[in-house]
Amino acid sequence: MEISSSTGSADAPLRGEALMPELFAAAGAGVYAVDARGLVIACNPWAERLLGYEPGTLLGVDAHQALHPHTGHPTIGDAGSLPAQRSVLEDVALGKRASGDRAVLLRADGRPLEVWWAAAPLPEHAGHGEGAVVVFHDASAQRARDGRRADRYAHSETMREQAEYDLSETTWLGELTLAMVSTLDADEALRRLVRLLVPRLADTAVIHTARGSALERTAWAHHSPGILPHAPGDGAGLPETPAHADALRRVMAGAGPQIVDAPAEPGADLLSVVDAVDVLVVPLRLRAVTFGALTLVRAAASPPFNEADQATAEEVARRAALGLDNTRLHAAQADIAATLQRALLTELPDVPGLELAAHYQAAQQTAEIGGDWYDAFGLGGGDTALVVGDVTGHDIQAASRMSELRNMLRALAVDRPEESPGPILRRLDVAQAHLTPGESATAIFARLGPDDAGARELTWSVAGHPPPLLITADGAASYLTGGHALLLGASPTTPRPTARALLPAGATLLLYTDGLIESRSQDVDTGMTRLRRHAATHRDLPPHQLCARLAGDLGDPRDDITLIAARLPARRGENEGP
């Protein structure tokens, strides 16, 4: 049947049943009804418009054959992209309503139309048997929006995963850098590095470094413990395959990353032991200087190296080369600093009847020049001056001030050889305040008189410095606590005291800087107690050995350490056998 609409009276608005045809025509949704044979018996204009039918041409059409994809239709099966759909009469056969949001109707031109739909049985009194009425909406726009939303979500998930990966990669590279820069021991830094590379980047990581003209295997790691030796000295026992050795030579000669063929037959070489399948050799190179090579190995269970893996390996190698370069520069600077420091120190004089020794140990963890110094020189009348000082700071300026103070103190002492240590230090303090105001330093100036029956008179003055230590031949060790005053630069016009003591035959006098007794983990009192006991224990060592022993056993390696020792000869007959 065909549905017609009525405009009604222009004067009276439509109401009730009279309004239904107008609503049916303008509902915005397609509506059609089929009889028991599946033929369309009614439809609204929206159904005709959405399905592409001319007005009135949809009536009498077999809905299942024309509107629903079914087996045998050209859009169904292997040649098409639409699944077959059941007849709507099957969906409402039991007298129940049915609906769906993933259905497809075919337009008059055969193109599919995605729809939301609902169906209900025809009322029995309609007289068309067990038919159905179907209401459907065009869902293609909504599906397109849903598709775009899904694409955006998938893209955002991809971007999030990529960001998480990039963050993880950056964090890991930061850990590698930290492992390299947190130690100045190059070999230890490389051992830390390979442990971080396995198993994240490779199953096995090996680093060779240039040692002169030779290439030495320095660090290695494998994902399974016990496969490779642990001790650094044992790693050279596994030879390289010819292909690996050639790749290492090419890299050291300036070539870029190398892909190495895995051993064809198992052997006793390094690559065979680690079951190598994929081998990548990357140069440790910075500013045209090749420090060595990084070899990464993957076994059969791991995927082969791809371009991203190679890019990561090259970045790791670049950072490792930067760390090695920094270590090399630091070592060179430290060597220059220590050489310059020693050049500023004094060669000890040869004093008859007095055994002199000095020891200077530069800080091991810094390339800075320290302000420690020692000095010894002769004065008139057979006296000998002994000096130890420490200028504030660890730089070229500190070394320069140290040299100035040393030379000024020498000049002041030689100018008035009869003057006591206290007045000499006061004149030094005044001169320093005039030439370099605001600077500070500590020092101890001691004067040993001539030999008097094996003994010598000692006079000294201390400017904010640790006290001298006296070790007698019988093993008694004590600090000489007199003659103390403020450090140089604190109060230049204040008189400075001079203390006196008689040193017995066989005694050893020790002057030193605070690096011997003070550190971050030890206070001064504890350090002084340890020094006194240690010096008494090793009193029989020759002075140069005693100084080296004390510096090695007690000194803080993070600070400069300076000692000077003067030993008086023992009385005739002492320490002699029967």
C-alpha positions as CSV (number, residue, x, y, z in Angstrom):
1,M,0.0,0.0,0.0
2,E,1.1,3.6,-0.4
3,I,1.1,6.2,2.3
4,S,-0.2,9.6,1.5
5,S,-0.1,12.8,3.5
6,S,-2.7,15.4,4.1
7,T,-2.0,19.1,4.5
8,G,-5.2,19.6,6.6
9,S,-7.0,22.9,6.9
10,A,-4.9,26.0,6.8
11,D,-6.9,27.4,9.7
12,A,-6.9,24.4,12.0
13,P,-3.6,22.9,13.1
14,L,-3.3,19.1,12.7
15,R,-3.7,17.0,15.8
16,G,-3.8,13.4,16.8
17,E,-4.1,10.8,14.1
18,A,-4.3,13.5,11.5
19,L,-0.8,14.6,12.3
20,M,0.8,11.2,12.0
21,P,1.2,11.1,8.2
22,E,3.1,14.4,8.3
23,L,5.3,13.2,11.1
24,F,5.9,9.9,9.3
25,A,7.0,11.8,6.2
26,A,9.3,14.2,8.0
27,A,10.7,11.9,10.8
28,G,14.3,12.1,9.6
29,A,14.5,8.3,9.6
30,G,13.7,5.8,7.0
31,V,10.7,3.6,7.6
32,Y,9.4,0.8,5.5
33,A,7.1,-2.2,6.0
34,V,7.2,-5.6,4.4
35,D,4.5,-8.3,4.2
36,A,4.9,-12.0,4.8
37,R,6.5,-12.5,1.4
38,G,9.2,-9.8,2.1
39,L,7.7,-7.3,-0.4
40,V,7.8,-3.6,0.6
41,I,4.2,-2.5,1.2
42,A,4.8,1.0,2.6
43,C,7.7,3.5,3.0
44,N,8.2,7.1,3.9
45,P,10.1,9.6,1.7
46,W,13.2,9.4,4.0
47,A,13.5,5.7,3.2
48,E,13.3,6.4,-0.5
49,R,15.8,9.3,-0.2
50,L,18.3,7.4,1.9
51,L,18.2,4.3,-0.3
52,G,18.3,6.2,-3.6
53,Y,14.9,5.2,-4.9
54,E,12.6,7.5,-6.9
55,P,9.3,8.3,-5.1
56,G,7.0,5.3,-5.3
57,T,9.6,2.9,-6.8
58,L,10.5,1.2,-3.6
59,L,6.9,-0.2,-3.2
60,G,6.7,-3.9,-4.2
61,V,10.4,-4.4,-4.1
62,D,11.6,-7.7,-2.4
63,A,13.4,-6.1,0.6
64,H,15.6,-9.1,1.3
65,Q,16.8,-9.5,-2.2
66,A,17.2,-5.8,-3.0
67,L,18.1,-4.2,0.3
68,H,20.0,-6.8,2.3
69,P,23.4,-8.3,1.4
70,H,23.0,-12.0,0.9
71,T,24.9,-15.0,-0.6
72,G,25.2,-14.6,-4.3
73,H,25.2,-10.9,-4.3
74,P,28.3,-9.4,-6.0
75,T,29.3,-7.5,-2.8
76,I,29.3,-10.6,-0.7
77,G,31.9,-13.3,-0.3
78,D,35.5,-13.5,-1.7
79,A,34.8,-10.8,-4.3
80,G,33.1,-8.4,-2.0
81,S,33.6,-6.9,1.5
82,L,30.2,-7.2,3.1
83,P,29.0,-10.1,5.3
84,A,25.7,-11.8,4.3
85,Q,22.7,-10.7,6.5
86,R,19.5,-12.5,7.5
87,S,16.1,-11.4,6.3
88,V,14.4,-9.1,8.7
89,L,11.4,-11.5,8.8
90,E,13.7,-14.0,10.4
91,D,14.6,-11.5,13.1
92,V,11.0,-10.9,14.0
93,A,9.7,-14.4,13.3
94,L,9.0,-15.1,17.0
95,G,6.9,-12.0,17.4
96,K,9.7,-10.0,19.1
97,R,11.3,-6.7,18.4
98,A,14.9,-6.7,17.0
99,S,17.6,-4.0,16.5
100,G,21.2,-3.5,15.6
101,D,23.8,-0.8,15.1
102,R,26.1,-2.6,12.6
103,A,23.8,-3.4,9.7
104,V,24.1,-2.5,6.0
105,L,21.4,-1.8,3.5
106,L,22.0,-1.7,-0.2
107,R,21.1,1.4,-2.1
108,A,19.4,1.3,-5.5
109,D,22.8,1.7,-7.2
110,G,24.3,-1.2,-5.2
111,R,26.4,1.0,-2.8
112,P,26.2,-0.1,0.8
113,L,24.6,2.2,3.4
114,E,25.6,1.7,7.1
115,V,22.6,2.0,9.3
116,W,21.2,1.7,12.8
117,W,17.9,-0.2,12.7
118,A,15.0,-1.5,14.7
119,A,12.2,-3.9,13.5
120,A,8.9,-5.0,14.9
121,P,6.2,-7.4,13.7
122,L,3.3,-5.9,11.7
123,P,0.0,-5.8,13.7
124,E,-2.2,-8.8,12.8
125,H,-5.1,-6.5,12.0
126,A,-3.1,-4.8,9.2
127,G,-4.0,-7.8,7.0
128,H,-0.6,-8.5,5.5
129,G,0.3,-11.6,7.5
130,E,3.5,-12.0,9.4
131,G,5.2,-8.9,8.0
132,A,7.5,-6.4,9.7
133,V,8.1,-2.7,10.0
134,V,11.7,-1.4,9.9
135,V,13.0,2.0,11.1
136,F,16.6,2.8,10.1
137,H,19.0,5.8,10.4
138,D,22.0,6.6,8.2
139,A,25.0,5.7,10.4
140,S,27.8,6.4,7.9
141,A,28.6,9.9,9.2
142,Q,28.7,8.6,12.8
143,R,30.8,5.6,11.7
144,A,33.2,7.9,9.9
145,R,33.4,10.1,13.0
146,D,34.0,6.9,15.1
147,G,36.6,5.8,12.7
148,R,38.4,9.1,12.8
149,R,38.2,9.0,16.6
150,A,39.6,5.5,16.6
151,D,42.4,6.6,14.3
152,R,43.2,9.5,16.5
153,Y,43.2,7.3,19.6
154,A,45.5,4.8,17.9
155,H,47.8,7.6,16.8
156,S,47.9,9.0,20.3
157,E,48.6,5.6,21.7
158,T,51.4,5.2,19.2
159,M,52.8,8.6,20.1
160,R,52.5,7.8,23.9
161,E,54.3,4.5,23.4
162,Q,57.0,6.3,21.4
163,A,57.4,9.0,24.0
164,E,57.7,6.3,26.7
165,Y,60.3,4.5,24.7
166,D,62.2,7.7,24.0
167,L,62.1,8.6,27.7
168,S,63.3,5.1,28.7
169,E,66.0,5.4,26.1
170,T,67.1,8.8,27.3
171,T,67.1,7.6,30.9
172,W,69.2,4.6,30.0
173,L,71.7,6.7,28.1
174,G,71.8,9.0,31.1
175,E,72.7,6.1,33.3
176,L,75.4,5.1,30.9
177,T,76.9,8.6,30.9
178,L,76.7,8.7,34.7
179,A,78.5,5.4,34.9
180,M,81.3,6.8,32.7
181,V,81.8,10.2,34.4
182,S,81.4,9.1,38.1
183,T,84.9,7.6,38.1
184,L,88.3,8.8,36.8
185,D,89.4,5.2,36.4
186,A,88.9,4.6,32.7
187,D,89.0,0.8,32.9
188,E,86.4,0.8,35.8
189,A,84.2,3.1,33.8
190,L,84.3,0.8,30.8
191,R,83.5,-2.2,33.0
192,R,80.4,-0.4,34.3
193,L,79.4,0.5,30.8
194,V,79.4,-3.1,29.4
195,R,77.3,-4.3,32.4
196,L,74.7,-1.7,31.5
197,L,74.7,-2.7,27.8
198,V,73.9,-6.3,28.5
199,P,71.2,-7.6,27.9
200,R,69.4,-4.4,26.9
201,L,71.3,-3.8,23.7
202,A,73.2,-7.1,23.2
203,D,73.8,-10.5,24.7
204,T,77.5,-9.8,24.9
205,A,79.4,-6.5,24.9
206,V,83.2,-6.2,24.6
207,I,85.4,-3.1,24.6
208,H,88.9,-3.0,23.2
209,T,91.0,0.1,23.9
210,A,94.2,1.4,22.3
211,R,97.3,1.0,24.5
212,G,100.1,2.5,22.6
213,S,100.3,0.6,19.3
214,A,98.4,-2.4,20.7
215,L,94.7,-3.1,21.1
216,E,93.8,-4.5,24.4
217,R,90.5,-6.2,25.5
218,T,89.6,-4.0,28.4
219,A,86.0,-4.8,29.5
220,W,83.4,-7.4,28.7
221,A,80.0,-8.7,29.9
222,H,77.7,-11.6,28.9
223,H,74.0,-12.1,29.8
224,S,74.7,-15.5,31.4
225,P,77.2,-15.6,34.3
226,G,80.2,-17.9,34.1
227,I,80.4,-17.8,30.3
228,L,83.2,-15.2,30.2
229,P,86.0,-14.8,32.8
230,H,85.4,-12.3,35.6
231,A,88.9,-11.2,36.3
232,P,90.2,-8.4,34.0
233,G,93.5,-10.3,33.4
234,D,91.7,-13.4,32.2
235,G,89.9,-11.9,29.3
236,A,92.9,-12.1,26.9
237,G,92.7,-15.9,27.0
238,L,90.0,-16.1,24.3
239,P,91.4,-15.2,20.8
240,E,89.5,-13.2,18.2
241,T,88.3,-14.7,15.0
242,P,90.1,-13.5,11.9
243,A,87.0,-11.6,10.7
244,H,86.6,-9.9,14.1
245,A,90.3,-9.0,14.3
246,D,90.1,-7.5,10.8
247,A,87.0,-5.5,11.7
248,L,88.8,-4.1,14.8
249,R,91.8,-3.2,12.7
250,R,89.6,-1.4,10.2
251,V,87.8,0.5,12.9
252,M,91.1,1.6,14.5
253,A,92.3,2.7,11.1
254,G,89.4,5.1,10.8
255,A,86.6,3.0,9.3
256,G,83.0,3.3,10.5
257,P,80.8,0.5,12.1
258,Q,81.5,-3.0,10.9
259,I,79.2,-6.0,10.5
260,V,81.2,-9.2,11.3
261,D,80.4,-12.7,10.1
262,A,79.7,-15.2,12.8
263,P,82.1,-18.2,13.0
264,A,81.1,-20.9,10.5
265,E,82.3,-23.6,12.8
266,P,82.4,-23.6,16.7
267,G,85.8,-23.0,18.1
268,A,87.7,-21.7,21.2
269,D,87.5,-18.1,20.1
270,L,85.5,-15.3,21.8
271,L,82.6,-15.2,19.3
272,S,82.2,-19.0,19.4
273,V,82.1,-19.1,23.2
274,V,79.2,-16.6,23.3
275,D,77.3,-18.3,20.4
276,A,77.5,-15.2,18.2
277,V,75.1,-14.9,15.3
278,D,75.0,-11.1,14.8
279,V,78.1,-9.1,15.5
280,L,78.4,-5.3,15.3
281,V,81.7,-3.4,15.9
282,V,81.4,0.4,16.5
283,P,84.4,2.8,16.9
284,L,84.9,4.7,20.1
285,R,85.9,7.9,18.3
286,L,85.8,11.6,19.2
287,R,87.3,14.5,17.2
288,A,89.1,12.1,14.8
289,V,90.7,10.3,17.7
290,T,89.8,6.6,18.0
291,F,90.1,5.3,21.6
292,G,89.0,1.8,20.8
293,A,86.1,-0.3,19.6
294,L,82.8,-1.6,21.1
295,T,81.7,-5.0,19.9
296,L,78.1,-6.0,20.4
297,V,77.0,-9.6,19.9
298,R,73.5,-11.2,19.7
299,A,72.8,-14.9,19.8
300,A,70.3,-16.9,17.8
301,A,67.5,-16.3,20.3
302,S,67.7,-12.5,19.9
303,P,66.6,-10.5,16.9
304,P,69.2,-9.2,14.5
305,F,70.6,-5.7,14.8
306,N,68.5,-3.2,12.9
307,E,69.1,0.5,12.0
308,A,67.8,1.8,15.3
309,D,70.0,-0.6,17.2
310,Q,73.1,0.6,15.2
311,A,72.1,4.2,15.8
312,T,71.9,3.5,19.6
313,A,75.2,1.6,19.5
314,E,76.9,4.6,17.8
315,E,75.5,7.0,20.4
316,V,76.7,4.7,23.2
317,A,80.1,4.6,21.6
318,R,80.2,8.4,21.2
319,R,79.4,8.9,24.9
320,A,82.0,6.3,25.9
321,A,84.6,8.0,23.8
322,L,83.7,11.3,25.4
323,G,84.2,9.8,28.8
324,L,87.6,8.3,27.8
325,D,88.6,11.6,26.4
326,N,87.7,13.4,29.6
327,T,89.6,10.8,31.6
328,R,92.7,11.3,29.4
329,L,92.5,15.1,29.6
330,H,92.1,14.9,33.4
331,A,95.1,12.6,33.7
332,A,97.2,14.9,31.5
333,Q,96.1,17.9,33.5
334,A,96.8,16.1,36.8
335,D,100.3,15.1,35.6
336,I,101.0,18.7,34.5
337,A,99.7,20.0,37.8
338,A,101.8,17.6,39.8
339,T,104.9,18.3,37.7
340,L,104.4,22.1,38.2
341,Q,103.8,21.6,41.9
342,R,107.0,19.6,42.4
343,A,108.9,22.2,40.3
344,L,107.9,24.8,42.9
345,L,109.2,22.7,45.8
346,T,112.7,22.9,47.2
347,E,115.6,20.5,46.9
348,L,116.7,19.8,50.4
349,P,120.2,21.0,51.5
350,D,122.9,18.6,52.7
351,V,123.4,19.4,56.4
352,P,126.2,17.6,58.2
353,G,124.9,15.7,61.3
354,L,121.3,16.0,60.2
355,E,119.3,13.6,58.0
356,L,116.6,15.5,56.1
357,A,113.7,14.0,54.0
358,A,110.6,15.5,52.4
359,H,107.6,14.0,50.7
360,Y,104.9,15.6,48.6
361,Q,101.8,13.7,47.4
362,A,99.4,15.4,45.1
363,A,95.6,14.9,45.4
364,Q,94.6,11.9,43.4
365,Q,91.1,13.0,42.6
366,T,91.8,16.5,41.2
367,A,93.9,18.1,38.5
368,E,94.2,21.3,40.5
369,I,97.5,22.6,41.8
370,G,97.7,22.7,45.6
371,G,99.0,25.4,47.9
372,D,101.2,23.1,50.1
373,W,104.9,23.7,50.3
374,Y,107.9,22.7,52.3
375,D,111.4,24.4,52.4
376,A,114.7,23.9,54.1
377,F,117.8,26.1,53.9
378,G,120.8,27.0,55.9
379,L,121.1,30.1,58.2
380,G,124.2,31.6,59.7
381,G,126.0,29.9,62.5
382,G,125.2,26.4,61.4
383,D,121.4,26.8,62.0
384,T,119.0,25.1,59.6
385,A,115.5,26.5,58.8
386,L,112.6,24.1,58.2
387,V,109.3,25.3,56.8
388,V,105.9,23.8,55.9
389,G,103.0,25.8,54.8
390,D,99.6,25.7,53.1
391,V,98.0,28.5,51.1
392,T,94.2,28.6,50.9
393,G,92.9,27.4,47.5
394,H,93.7,24.8,44.9
395,D,94.5,26.7,41.7
396,I,97.2,28.5,39.8
397,Q,96.7,31.6,42.0
398,A,97.3,29.5,45.2
399,A,100.5,28.0,43.7
400,S,101.6,31.5,42.8
401,R,100.9,32.8,46.3
402,M,102.7,29.8,47.8
403,S,105.8,30.6,45.7
404,E,105.7,34.2,46.8
405,L,105.4,33.3,50.5
406,R,108.2,30.8,50.3
407,N,110.5,33.3,48.6
408,M,109.6,36.1,50.9
409,L,110.1,33.9,54.0
410,R,113.5,32.8,52.7
411,A,114.5,36.4,52.1
412,L,113.3,37.6,55.5
413,A,115.0,34.8,57.4
414,V,118.3,35.2,55.5
415,D,118.2,39.0,55.9
416,R,118.1,38.7,59.7
417,P,119.6,35.2,60.5
418,E,119.8,36.0,64.2
419,E,116.1,36.7,64.5
420,S,113.7,34.2,66.1
421,P,111.0,32.4,64.1
422,G,108.2,34.4,65.7
423,P,109.3,37.9,64.5
424,I,110.2,36.5,61.1
425,L,106.7,35.2,60.6
426,R,105.3,38.5,61.8
427,R,107.3,40.4,59.2
428,L,106.1,37.9,56.6
429,D,102.5,38.5,57.7
430,V,103.0,42.3,57.4
431,A,104.6,41.9,53.9
432,Q,101.8,39.6,52.7
433,A,99.1,42.0,54.0
434,H,100.8,44.9,52.1
435,L,101.3,42.9,48.9
436,T,98.2,40.6,48.8
437,P,95.7,41.9,51.3
438,G,92.9,39.6,52.2
439,E,94.8,36.4,51.5
440,S,95.4,33.8,54.2
441,A,97.8,30.9,54.7
442,T,99.1,28.6,57.5
443,A,102.7,27.9,58.1
444,I,105.2,26.7,60.6
445,F,108.7,28.1,60.7
446,A,111.3,26.0,62.7
447,R,115.0,26.6,63.3
448,L,117.4,23.9,64.3
449,G,120.5,25.0,66.1
450,P,123.9,23.5,65.6
451,D,124.9,20.1,66.9
452,D,125.6,20.2,70.7
453,A,126.9,16.8,71.9
454,G,124.3,15.1,69.7
455,A,121.4,17.3,70.7
456,R,120.1,20.4,68.9
457,E,118.0,23.3,70.1
458,L,114.7,23.8,68.2
459,T,112.9,27.1,68.1
460,W,109.7,27.5,66.2
461,S,106.6,29.5,65.6
462,V,103.2,28.3,64.3
463,A,100.7,30.4,62.3
464,G,97.4,28.5,62.4
465,H,99.2,25.2,61.4
466,P,99.1,21.7,62.9
467,P,101.9,21.4,65.6
468,P,105.2,19.7,65.0
469,L,105.6,16.1,66.1
470,L,108.6,14.9,67.9
471,I,109.5,11.1,68.0
472,T,112.4,10.2,70.3
473,A,114.7,7.2,69.7
474,D,112.9,5.2,72.4
475,G,109.5,5.5,70.7
476,A,107.9,8.3,72.6
477,A,105.9,10.6,70.3
478,S,104.5,13.9,71.4
479,Y,103.3,17.2,69.8
480,L,105.2,20.4,70.5
481,T,102.3,22.6,71.5
482,G,104.0,26.0,72.1
483,G,104.5,28.9,69.8
484,H,101.0,29.0,68.4
485,A,99.2,32.0,66.9
486,L,96.6,32.9,64.3
487,L,97.1,32.0,60.6
488,L,98.9,34.5,58.3
489,G,96.6,37.2,57.1
490,A,94.3,37.2,60.2
491,S,96.1,39.9,62.3
492,P,99.3,41.1,60.6
493,T,100.4,43.5,63.4
494,T,100.0,41.0,66.2
495,P,103.3,39.8,67.7
496,R,104.0,36.1,67.1
497,P,105.5,33.9,69.8
498,T,108.6,31.7,69.6
499,A,108.8,28.4,71.4
500,R,112.0,26.4,72.3
501,A,112.8,22.8,73.0
502,L,115.9,20.6,73.1
503,L,115.8,17.7,70.7
504,P,117.7,14.7,72.0
505,A,120.1,12.6,70.0
506,G,118.3,10.1,67.6
507,A,115.0,12.1,67.7
508,T,113.0,12.8,64.6
509,L,111.1,16.1,64.0
510,L,108.1,15.9,61.7
511,L,106.4,18.9,60.1
512,Y,103.3,18.2,57.9
513,T,100.1,19.7,56.4
514,D,96.5,19.0,57.4
515,G,96.0,16.5,54.5
516,L,97.8,14.0,56.7
517,I,95.4,14.3,59.7
518,E,92.1,15.6,58.5
519,S,89.5,14.3,56.0
520,R,85.8,14.3,55.4
521,S,85.5,11.1,57.4
522,Q,87.9,11.9,60.2
523,D,88.3,14.9,62.5
524,V,91.6,16.5,63.4
525,D,91.9,15.1,66.9
526,T,91.4,11.5,65.6
527,G,93.9,12.2,62.9
528,M,96.5,13.6,65.2
529,T,96.2,10.5,67.5
530,R,96.6,8.2,64.6
531,L,99.6,10.1,63.3
532,R,101.3,10.0,66.7
533,R,100.8,6.3,67.1
534,H,101.8,5.4,63.6
535,A,104.9,7.5,63.7
536,A,106.0,5.9,66.9
537,T,105.4,2.4,65.4
538,H,107.5,3.1,62.3
539,R,110.2,5.3,64.0
540,D,113.0,3.0,62.9
541,L,112.3,3.6,59.2
542,P,114.7,6.0,57.4
543,P,113.2,9.5,57.2
544,H,112.3,9.3,53.5
545,Q,110.6,5.9,54.0
546,L,108.8,7.2,57.2
547,C,107.4,10.2,55.3
548,A,106.1,8.0,52.4
549,R,104.7,5.4,54.8
550,L,102.8,8.0,56.8
551,A,101.4,9.7,53.7
552,G,100.3,6.4,52.2
553,D,98.7,5.0,55.3
554,L,97.1,8.1,56.9
555,G,96.8,10.8,54.2
556,D,93.5,11.8,52.6
557,P,94.0,11.1,48.8
558,R,91.6,13.9,48.0
559,D,94.0,16.5,49.4
560,D,97.6,17.4,49.0
561,I,100.0,16.0,51.6
562,T,103.3,17.5,52.5
563,L,105.8,16.3,55.1
564,I,109.4,17.2,56.0
565,A,111.4,15.1,58.6
566,A,114.7,15.9,60.3
567,R,116.5,13.2,62.2
568,L,119.3,13.7,64.6
569,P,122.0,11.1,64.7
570,A,121.9,8.6,67.7
571,R,124.6,8.8,70.3
572,R,127.6,6.7,69.7
573,G,126.9,3.1,71.0
574,E,123.1,3.3,70.7
575,N,121.5,0.7,68.5
576,E,124.7,-1.2,68.3
577,G,124.9,-4.9,69.2
578,P,127.1,-6.4,71.9
